[in-house]
Amino acid sequence: MTMLVKVRCEWVKTLGAPVYDESDYPTDEHCTTCELVHLVPVSRDKHEVNSVWADAVPNGVLELHITNKAAFRAFTPGRCYMVSIAGCGEED
């Protein structure tokens, strides 16, 4: 079974780690190591493709930890995205 879910990006948090100098002391700088993306299902609009999903699961959270810098800023707070969820045929 495959489900198509409309989600909205609630927020994106940039996480970082301290940058160390050549003597292994932390500096005032931080490097971006990860973006944490918080997505929630859209359940308010029953006329959309999401109505079947929203009737069964009107609440939930999908969080992504993005570490590939090329994928940073791929999600915008307030914008909606479609997510396809399908089984992969494996037991575990």
LOZAKE-114824 format. One record per residue (C-alpha): residue number from 1; residue in three letters; z, y, x. Coordinates in Angstrom, 1 decimal. Last residue first. Example, Ala and Ser with C-alpha at 12.3 -4.5 7.8 and 13.67 -1.06 7.14 Angstrom:
BEGIN
node num 2, residuo ser, c3 7.1, c2 -1.1, c1 13.7
node num 1, residuo ala, c3 7.8, c2 -4.5, c1 12.3
This chain:
BEGIN
node num 92, residuo asp, c3 9.1, c2 -5.7, c1 12.7
node num 91, residuo glu, c3 6.9, c2 -7.7, c1 10.3
node num 90, residuo glu, c3 3.6, c2 -6.2, c1 11.3
node num 89, residuo gly, c3 0.9, c2 -5.4, c1 8.8
node num 88, residuo cys, c3 0.7, c2 -1.8, c1 9.7
node num 87, residuo gly, c3 2.0, c2 -0.4, c1 6.4
node num 86, residuo ala, c3 0.5, c2 2.9, c1 5.3
node num 85, residuo ile, c3 1.9, c2 6.4, c1 5.1
node num 84, residuo ser, c3 -0.7, c2 9.2, c1 5.0
node num 83, residuo val, c3 0.7, c2 12.7, c1 5.5
node num 82, residuo met, c3 -0.9, c2 15.8, c1 4.0
node num 81, residuo tyr, c3 0.2, c2 19.2, c1 5.3
node num 80, residuo cys, c3 1.7, c2 22.4, c1 3.7
node num 79, residuo arg, c3 2.4, c2 25.7, c1 5.4
node num 78, residuo gly, c3 5.7, c2 27.5, c1 5.0
node num 77, residuo pro, c3 6.7, c2 27.1, c1 8.7
node num 76, residuo thr, c3 3.6, c2 26.5, c1 10.8
node num 75, residuo phe, c3 2.9, c2 23.2, c1 12.6
node num 74, residuo ala, c3 0.5, c2 22.7, c1 15.5
node num 73, residuo arg, c3 2.5, c2 25.2, c1 17.6
node num 72, residuo phe, c3 3.1, c2 22.7, c1 20.4
node num 71, residuo ala, c3 0.5, c2 19.9, c1 20.4
node num 70, residuo ala, c3 -0.9, c2 20.6, c1 23.9
node num 69, residuo lys, c3 2.8, c2 20.7, c1 25.1
node num 68, residuo asn, c3 3.2, c2 17.0, c1 24.2
node num 67, residuo thr, c3 6.9, c2 16.7, c1 23.5
node num 66, residuo ile, c3 6.8, c2 16.9, c1 19.7
node num 65, residuo his, c3 10.0, c2 15.6, c1 18.0
node num 64, residuo leu, c3 9.0, c2 15.1, c1 14.4
node num 63, residuo glu, c3 11.3, c2 15.2, c1 11.4
node num 62, residuo leu, c3 10.4, c2 13.9, c1 7.9
node num 61, residuo val, c3 12.9, c2 14.8, c1 5.3
node num 60, residuo gly, c3 13.5, c2 13.6, c1 1.7
node num 59, residuo asn, c3 13.7, c2 14.6, c1 -2.0
node num 58, residuo pro, c3 11.5, c2 14.0, c1 -5.0
node num 57, residuo val, c3 11.0, c2 10.3, c1 -4.1
node num 56, residuo ala, c3 9.6, c2 8.4, c1 -7.1
node num 55, residuo asp, c3 8.3, c2 11.3, c1 -9.2
node num 54, residuo ala, c3 7.3, c2 13.2, c1 -6.0
node num 53, residuo trp, c3 5.1, c2 10.3, c1 -4.8
node num 52, residuo val, c3 3.2, c2 10.0, c1 -8.0
node num 51, residuo ser, c3 2.9, c2 13.8, c1 -8.3
node num 50, residuo asn, c3 1.6, c2 14.5, c1 -4.8
node num 49, residuo val, c3 -2.0, c2 14.7, c1 -5.6
node num 48, residuo glu, c3 -1.2, c2 17.9, c1 -7.4
node num 47, residuo his, c3 -0.5, c2 18.6, c1 -11.1
node num 46, residuo lys, c3 3.2, c2 17.9, c1 -10.8
node num 45, residuo asp, c3 3.8, c2 21.0, c1 -8.5
node num 44, residuo arg, c3 7.5, c2 21.1, c1 -7.6
node num 43, residuo ser, c3 7.8, c2 18.0, c1 -5.5
node num 42, residuo val, c3 6.5, c2 19.0, c1 -2.1
node num 41, residuo pro, c3 8.0, c2 16.6, c1 0.4
node num 40, residuo val, c3 10.0, c2 18.1, c1 3.3
node num 39, residuo leu, c3 9.0, c2 18.6, c1 6.9
node num 38, residuo his, c3 11.2, c2 19.7, c1 9.8
node num 37, residuo val, c3 9.5, c2 20.0, c1 13.2
node num 36, residuo leu, c3 11.5, c2 19.8, c1 16.4
node num 35, residuo glu, c3 9.5, c2 21.2, c1 19.3
node num 34, residuo cys, c3 10.3, c2 19.8, c1 22.8
node num 33, residuo thr, c3 10.7, c2 20.6, c1 26.4
node num 32, residuo thr, c3 10.3, c2 24.3, c1 26.5
node num 31, residuo cys, c3 11.6, c2 25.6, c1 29.8
node num 30, residuo his, c3 14.7, c2 27.7, c1 30.1
node num 29, residuo glu, c3 15.3, c2 30.6, c1 32.5
node num 28, residuo asp, c3 18.7, c2 32.1, c1 33.4
node num 27, residuo thr, c3 18.9, c2 29.8, c1 36.5
node num 26, residuo pro, c3 20.7, c2 26.5, c1 36.8
node num 25, residuo tyr, c3 21.8, c2 25.5, c1 40.3
node num 24, residuo asp, c3 20.0, c2 22.6, c1 41.9
node num 23, residuo ser, c3 19.7, c2 24.4, c1 45.3
node num 22, residuo glu, c3 15.9, c2 24.8, c1 44.8
node num 21, residuo asp, c3 16.5, c2 26.5, c1 41.5
node num 20, residuo tyr, c3 17.1, c2 24.7, c1 38.2
node num 19, residuo val, c3 15.4, c2 25.5, c1 34.9
node num 18, residuo pro, c3 17.6, c2 24.9, c1 31.9
node num 17, residuo ala, c3 16.3, c2 22.8, c1 29.1
node num 16, residuo gly, c3 14.5, c2 23.7, c1 26.0
node num 15, residuo leu, c3 14.2, c2 23.1, c1 22.3
node num 14, residuo thr, c3 11.8, c2 25.1, c1 20.1
node num 13, residuo lys, c3 12.7, c2 24.7, c1 16.4
node num 12, residuo val, c3 10.1, c2 24.5, c1 13.7
node num 11, residuo trp, c3 11.0, c2 25.1, c1 10.1
node num 10, residuo glu, c3 10.4, c2 24.1, c1 6.5
node num 9, residuo cys, c3 7.0, c2 22.6, c1 7.0
node num 8, residuo arg, c3 5.8, c2 21.5, c1 3.6
node num 7, residuo val, c3 4.8, c2 17.9, c1 2.8
node num 6, residuo lys, c3 2.1, c2 16.4, c1 0.6
node num 5, residuo val, c3 2.3, c2 12.6, c1 0.7
node num 4, residuo leu, c3 -0.5, c2 10.1, c1 0.5
node num 3, residuo met, c3 0.8, c2 6.6, c1 0.1
node num 2, residuo thr, c3 -0.9, c2 3.5, c1 1.3
node num 1, residuo met, c3 0.0, c2 0.0, c1 0.0
